[in-house]
Each structure stands twice: as C-alpha cells, then as structure tokens.
Amino acid sequence: QPWVEDKTGETYRLDSLLGDGFALVAKGELPELSADSKKIVNALDMNQVSVQRYGLNQGNWDKCFDTHDLVIVRPDRYVFGCGLTEDADLLIEELAEHLCLNVRGY
C-alpha cells in the first residue's frame, strides 16, 4: 500500500484514508451517484475517496488505475471491481447483488 501526501505535506498510508469497510476510490473527481447507489453506499458505510487530492509519496497506485477511473475496495483490501466513472452505479449495484442486498429497495 502506498504512502500518500496531502497538500499540507502530511503523509498517510492509503489504507488509513480508506477506513475499515468498503471504499469507493476514484482517480479523479468522485462520481455523481444515483439515488439507489447512494442508498447502498450509505447502508454499507462505504468511504468515498478521491486520490487526486493526494500525491504519491512512496509506493505505487494500484494497477487498476492504469486503465480505470475508479475501484471498489473490499474491507479485506482486495479490489472488488474497477471501472470508468460512468460505470460507478453499475459497479455499486453489482456489489449490492453479490452481498444479496435489495438494490432497488434498499
């Protein structure tokens, strides 16, 4: 996991910014989510982090960012999935389905 640096020069392990649960990590701006996706994100207490606000101090970004704009990271720090910004809602709904959450009514 990389060390990242904010604009004040403070350094952090990326995992500390992601928190303990699921995390939606964007290379650029965080995507605008649908109402259903927002409900899922809130129900899972999913952190949303844009790494564009941080410089890489030591280590490397995940290789997913070579070809994708965002990733969902599981609590065990494995990548659940990755996609483009416009795919955010589909990726979140796919996670909800894998977790057997009621996507439309949650």
ABEGO torsion letter per residue (X at the ends): XBBBBBAAGBBBBAAAAAEABBBBBBABBBBBBBAAAAAAAAAAGBBBBBAAABBBABEBBBAAAAABABBBBBAAGBBABBBBAAAAAAAAAAAAAAAGBBAAAX
